[in-house]
Amino acid sequence: MAEFHKYVSAYLATFIMWGFLMAFLYNMVSKSIVPNGDKTLMWISLTMFLSYLASDPLTSATFQIESMSYATAYVVWTALDLTCIGAILLISKGKSIVSYPAKLYVLLGLLINSSLFISMYIDINILENTEEWWLWGFYTVTVNIMDAMMLIALFSNKDFLGLAKLYRKVRGQAEPA
């Protein structure tokens, strides 16, 4: 059963990475239709794709990279997510959440994922837990939900969960006209 789980995880990760590639291509084509259009969403999508490509298990296996061992994978994923957050903040500097709700969704998804990655690293490598408990199940479900949420946001650039509206309300900002 563990072997089956390993293969399903690898293919699910590759499918998510493929989704980010499709989001990049979709945004590239959408933005190329409008001359001199704002390409922020396209660059965010490319950043996400490259980050996920760098950590993809099948990419690692293809190039025979052994750095993605069980012990170090969570640290690598955390570092890639934090680097991706920094890159997205640079790319979207000066761009509002009102115009780009996808920015909020992607940043929130990356923050949650990186928090879970570091939690799993601490649990497995520092606390040396070897038996599954609720954190492991929560990690599996939440990381996949966050990935799906980020993909939907990059394709739609809509505030489909009301997070941008909540963000504006918490910051005391008025509704956009």
C-alpha positions in Angstrom: 0.0 0.0 0.0 2.9 2.4 0.7 4.2 1.8 -2.8 0.8 2.7 -4.3 0.6 5.9 -2.2 4.1 6.8 -3.4 3.1 6.5 -7.0 -0.2 8.3 -6.6 1.6 11.2 -4.8 4.2 11.5 -7.6 1.6 11.6 -10.3 -0.7 14.0 -8.4 2.3 16.4 -7.9 3.0 16.1 -11.6 -0.6 16.8 -12.5 -0.6 19.9 -10.2 2.7 21.1 -11.9 1.1 20.5 -15.3 -1.9 22.6 -14.1 0.5 25.5 -13.3 2.0 25.1 -16.8 -1.5 25.3 -18.3 -2.3 28.4 -16.2 0.9 30.1 -17.5 0.1 29.2 -21.1 -3.6 30.4 -20.6 -2.5 33.7 -19.1 0.2 34.1 -21.8 -2.3 33.7 -24.6 -4.9 35.9 -22.8 -2.5 38.7 -22.3 -1.0 38.5 -25.7 -4.4 39.3 -27.3 -4.3 42.8 -25.7 -1.4 44.8 -27.0 0.6 46.3 -24.1 -1.7 44.6 -21.6 -0.7 44.0 -18.0 1.2 40.7 -17.8 1.4 40.4 -14.0 -0.8 37.3 -13.9 1.2 35.6 -16.6 4.5 36.2 -14.7 2.9 34.9 -11.4 1.8 31.8 -13.3 5.2 31.3 -14.7 6.8 31.7 -11.3 4.4 29.1 -9.8 5.1 26.7 -12.7 8.9 27.0 -12.3 8.7 26.5 -8.6 6.6 23.4 -8.9 8.8 22.1 -11.8 11.9 22.4 -9.6 10.3 20.2 -6.9 8.4 17.7 -9.0 9.3 14.1 -8.2 9.2 12.9 -11.8 11.5 15.8 -12.8 13.9 14.7 -10.1 13.7 11.1 -11.2 14.2 12.0 -14.8 17.4 14.0 -14.1 18.4 11.5 -11.4 18.5 14.2 -8.7 18.7 12.6 -5.3 18.2 15.9 -3.3 14.5 15.1 -2.9 14.9 12.4 -0.3 12.2 11.9 2.2 14.2 13.8 4.9 15.0 16.9 2.9 12.0 17.2 0.6 9.9 19.3 3.2 12.8 21.8 3.6 13.3 22.1 -0.1 9.5 22.6 -0.6 9.5 25.3 2.1 12.4 27.1 0.6 10.9 27.0 -2.9 7.5 28.3 -1.6 9.2 31.1 0.4 11.3 32.0 -2.6 8.2 32.0 -4.8 6.4 34.3 -2.3 9.3 36.8 -2.6 9.3 36.6 -6.4 5.6 37.1 -6.6 5.8 40.1 -4.2 8.4 41.6 -6.5 6.5 40.8 -9.7 3.2 42.2 -8.3 4.6 45.2 -6.5 2.1 48.0 -6.7 -0.6 45.7 -8.0 -3.8 45.8 -5.9 -5.7 42.8 -4.6 -8.8 44.4 -6.1 -7.3 44.1 -9.6 -5.5 40.8 -8.9 -7.4 38.7 -6.3 -5.3 35.7 -7.6 -2.3 37.4 -6.0 -3.9 37.0 -2.6 -5.0 33.4 -3.2 -1.5 32.4 -4.4 0.3 34.1 -1.5 -2.1 32.6 1.0 -1.8 29.1 -0.5 2.0 29.3 -0.5 2.1 30.5 3.1 -0.2 27.7 4.3 1.7 25.1 2.2 5.1 26.3 3.5 3.8 26.2 7.1 2.6 22.7 6.6 5.9 21.6 5.0 7.9 22.9 7.9 5.5 21.3 10.4 5.9 17.9 8.7 9.7 18.3 8.6 9.7 19.0 12.4 7.3 16.2 13.1 9.2 13.6 11.1 12.8 14.6 11.3 13.2 16.4 14.6 10.4 14.8 16.7 11.0 11.5 14.9 7.4 10.5 14.6 6.9 7.5 12.4 3.2 6.7 12.9 0.5 8.6 11.1 -1.6 11.0 13.1 -4.1 13.8 12.4 -1.3 16.2 11.2 -0.4 13.9 8.3 -3.9 13.6 7.1 -4.5 17.3 7.5 -1.3 18.0 5.6 -2.3 15.8 2.7 -5.7 17.2 2.3 -4.9 20.9 2.9 -1.8 21.0 0.5 -3.9 19.6 -2.3 -6.8 21.9 -1.6 -4.4 24.9 -1.6 -2.9 23.8 -4.9 -6.3 23.5 -6.4 -7.3 26.9 -5.0 -4.2 28.5 -6.5 -4.8 27.0 -9.9 -8.4 28.2 -10.0 -7.3 31.6 -8.9 -4.7 31.8 -11.7 -7.2 30.7 -14.3 -10.0 33.0 -13.2 -8.5 35.9 -11.3 -11.8 36.1 -9.4 -12.5 36.3 -5.7 -14.3 33.0 -5.7 -14.1 32.4 -1.9 -14.5 36.0 -0.8 -11.0 36.3 0.6 -10.2 39.6 -1.1 -13.4 41.0 0.2 -12.5 39.8 3.7 -9.0 41.2 3.3 -10.4 44.6 2.4 -12.9 44.5 5.3 -10.1 43.6 7.8 -8.0 46.5 6.4 -10.9 48.9 6.6 -10.9 49.5 2.9 -14.0 50.5 1.0 -15.6 48.2 -1.6 -14.3 48.9 -5.2 -16.6 50.9 -7.4 
